Each structure stands twice: as C-alpha cells, then as structure tokens.
Amino acid sequence: MSSIATLVIFVIFAATNSITASAAEVGTEKETVTNLQFYFHDTLSGKNPSAVRVVQPVDAYKGTTLFGLIMMADDPLTETSDPKSKIVGRAQGLYGSACQQELGLLMAMSFSFTDGPYSGSSISLFGKNSAMNPVREMPIVGGTGMFRMARGYAEARTQWLDPTTGDAIVAYNVTVVH
C-alpha cells in the first residue's frame, strides 16, 4: 500500500475516533428533569390584547375562514390562573389554525422566564395544539440558559375560555430534560 493511502486511512481512523470520543463525553453529563407549572393568558379583546391576528384567510366560496388564520402573541405567564397573580414570564411567538377538520393550532412559542429560579432562561415549544381537547400534549424542542439543549413535553388544559372574544387562560404542566 502506498504511503499516501496509509496516511489517508490513518487520518480517517483518527477523525472517526475523535468524533466518537466527543459524542461519548457529551452523553456522560448528568441530565436534570424539571417540572414547571404556569398559566398562559391569551387575550384577544380589549384595548391592550396580548395576541393579535396577523393573517385572516378568505375562502372564495364561504368568506372568512379559521383555516390559515395566524396570530402573533406576547402573552403573560403567571403563577396561578388569576390574571392578577405574579407574572413569571412571557409566551412569545405565533400560532395558526392548521387543521380543516378541527380547531388544531400549530404553535411556535418561546416561554421566556422573567422571575424566579429560571429567570433569563427559556423553553421552546413547537407542535400541534388540538385546542378543543381537554388535555393537549406538545413537544418541547429546545431552550436557553438553564434549559439549554432541553427536550420534553408540555400538557395544556384550558381553564377558562370566553367563546365570544376567544380570550383564554390555559394551564401548562411542562416536563423538561436538560
């Protein structure tokens, strides 16, 4: 075998071993499981809504429709379901009506914590919210600060809904591995 071929095989072998070693080192870090509970206040009505419509689709045959509706949100997260309770963070992102057969929302949200032990950290939620189901499970796909490299799931339960305005209070129980 030529010396160049031997060198190439050696370089490939060395690179493979260093990549494997790096992956093994990352896997040995101790992971933490954190359970969070907070309340999401989505207010569409009044003088200072926390969620606003940015796209209103129109069906050529029926007029306006919910399918394709997109909302941008900056919702407060509180300790209890009382809107006057302590604010622990903000839910910032968007959600849109992504289903034709049900009220299914595609949610892309960052839950940014502004108070308490997780202040300055955030978790990212991205997934389908079947809004009319009593309990909805959505994936946590990342995070920042204390939740860097997070993964997990969120369970959402509607506590209160005003059918006229669409205003809602939703309890979130979140399990995060980080």
N, C-alpha and C positions, 0 to 999 in steps of 0.2 A: 504494500500500500504506500502511496506517495506521502511525503511529509505534509503536503497541503491537505490531503484527505484526512490524515490523522489529526491535524490541527483543527479542522472543521468539526470532526466528531468530538474532540475534546471540548471545544467551545460550546457545542450544543449540549453535551453532557453536563458541563459546569453550569450553564444557564438553567437547565431543567432542574438541577439540584438546588440552586439558589431560589428559584421560584417556589419549589415545593417547601423549602425550609421557611420562607416568608409566610406562606399560607398556614403552615403548622403553628408558627408563633402567634399569628392573629387568633387562631382557633383556641388557644390555651388561655386567653384572657377570661377572667371571671365575668359572667353576664349578670345583670341585675334585672329583676322583674318589678315594675312599678305599677300600682293600680291607682287610677285617678278617677275622681267623680266631680263633675261640674255641670252647670246648666247653661244652655245656649239660648239666647233671647233674640229671635229673628223678628224684627219689627218692620213691616212694610207700609204701615199707615202713619198718619200724623205729620207734624211739621219737621221732625228730625228722624226719618226712617234709618234703620241700620242696614237695610238691604234694598237695593233699587233695581228695577228692570233695565237691562241694557239692550236686550233684543226681544221684540214682540213679533213672533211669526204670524203670517197671514196665510190662511188656506184659501185658495182661489174659489172654492165651492162653498165653504161654510163661514167665511170671515175669519175672525181671530181664532187661534187655537192655543192650547197649552204646549203641545209638542213643539220643541225647538225654542221655547222661552228660556232666556238666560238672565240670571240675577247675579249682581255683584254684592258682596256682603262684607261688613265690618261690624260683626255682632259682639256684644259683650258676653263674657263667660263669667258666671257668678258661682258663689259657694252654695247657694240654695235656690229654689225655684222663685223666690221673691225677687222681683226686678230691682228692689232697693237693697238687696243683700250685697255683700262685699264683692267687688269685681276682681277676679283673679287673672283675667287675660282677655284676649280678643280672638274671635274666629274670623279670619280674613281670607277671602278667596271668592270663588264663584260656584254656582250650582245651576244646572239646567235640566229642563224636562226632556229626558232622553228616551222615554217609552211611549208608544202609541196605545198600548192596551191597559196601562195602569199609570198611577202617579209615581213614576220612577225617576228619581233625580240622580244625575251624575254629579258628584260632589268632588271638588278640588279645593281643599281648605288647609290653611295653616293655623293651628291652635297655638298662639303665642302667649306665654305666661308672663304676667307683669307683676305678680305679687306672690309672696310665699317662697317655699324652698326651691321652686322651679323657675323663679323669676329670671328672665333672659333666655330661657330655653323654649323650644317649640317642638311640636309633633306635626307631621303631615299626613292628612287623610285623603285618600283618593279611591273612590268607588261608588257603586250604586246604592242609593238610599230608597228602598221601596216605602215611601213616606206614609202610606196608609196601613202598613203592618204594625202591630203593637210593639214589636221589637225588631230592630234592623241591625245587622252586623256589617261593618265596613272595615276595610283594611287600613292599618297604619303603615305607611311605606317609607318613613324616614323621620328625621328630626335634627335638631341643632342643640348646642350647649350640652346640658346633662343627658339629652336624648339623642346625641349624635349616633348615627348608624342604627336608629331604632327600627323595630318592626313589632307588629302586634295587631290588635283589633279593637274596634270601638263598638259598643252596643248603645243604640239610641232608642229612647222611649219618649213619645210625645206626652208631656204633662198637661199642656193646655193649648188649644187651637181656637182662634176666632174664625169661623167659617166665612164671615163677611169680609174681613180685611186680609186674612191669611197670616196674621200675626201668630207666632207660636213660641212656646217655651218647651225645650227638649232636654231631657236628662241624658247625659253621656257618662257611661262607665267605660273606661279605657284601660286595657292591659297592654303595657309596653315592655318589651325586652330590649335592653340596651347595654 
